[in-house]
């Protein structure tokens, strides 16, 4: 099995190197996002809250908690994500706050997978192209044709 997988990626050093680079970047981005205050949107507990004049109120474990939200809106019902061990660390649920980190982590991960797919199919694509041309070996496509002088 290992020989077969090595055969897929034979001669794809630049693709593998780029994929490793993108993977490391995605992993570092994930670690950075887990340390950011916005990580409570992904790891926190959701509860219903109310917003009045830019202050959001919510209840957890029988206690009232509040935090200030951006803007001066008023909404009867909002979704609040918070850390149960520290309810003062809370954020309003918003798509804009979720899209940025998802792209920051997801795009390098997608680039990693794409490079692995391109590199893994490169040998197959070369063989197929050369078979259509009637050539047997991949290196024949790199040999210049004889010049008629």
ABEGO torsion letter per residue (X at the ends): XAAAAAAAABGAAAAAAAAAAAAAAAAAAAAAAAABAAAAAAABBBBBBBBBGGBBBBBBGGBBBBBBBBEABBBABBBBBBBAABAABBBBBBAAAAAAAAAAAAAAAAAAAAAAAAAAAAAAAAAAAAAAAGBABAAAAABBBBBBX
